[in-house]
Each structure stands twice: as structure tokens, then as C-alpha cells.
């Protein structure tokens, strides 16, 4: 996420979500070039245990974000 913020921060108007890290929920959020520290949550807001991220962008298609995240996972 930090790399995406560094490379395309001007086009990331808002990023927020809950990610599953080692089975625990962690809230993440960013606004353009500012990536706020992750926050460990005591519990999930629902029974869904998957990771969910919401991107509000400018001049970026959904495919750009998906391909970037897939490329980072390969590394």
C-alpha cells in the first residue's frame, strides 16, 4: 500500500478498509500521500473474515489498482 501511495498518491483520493492480518482484523486508511498507521481492531464489524479495501480515485481505473496489487503479491 505504501508503494501505491508513493507512486500514485495524487490520484488516491481515499483508501480505507479492513484487512485480515494473521487472522486478526486491522483497519487501514490513506488520503492521497498520507497513509495513516494501521489500527488493530478488537473484533470484526461482521462475520466476514476476508479483507476489504475501498479506493476512491481520480484518473485510475479499477484494473490499474488490481494489477498493481497482484504484482506486489508476486514479489
Long-range contacts (C-beta under 8 A, 24 or more apart in sequence): 1-28, 1-30, 1-35, 2-35, 3-72, 4-65, 4-68, 4-69, 4-72, 5-30, 5-32, 5-33, 5-34, 5-35, 6-33, 8-60, 8-64, 9-33, 10-58, 11-57, 11-58, 11-59, 11-60, 12-55, 12-56, 12-57, 12-60, 13-56, 13-57, 13-58, 14-54, 14-55, 14-56, 15-53, 15-54, 15-55, 15-56, 16-53, 16-54, 17-51, 17-52, 17-53, 17-54, 18-44, 18-45, 18-51, 18-52, 19-51, 19-52, 19-53, 20-49, 20-50, 20-51, 23-49, 28-53
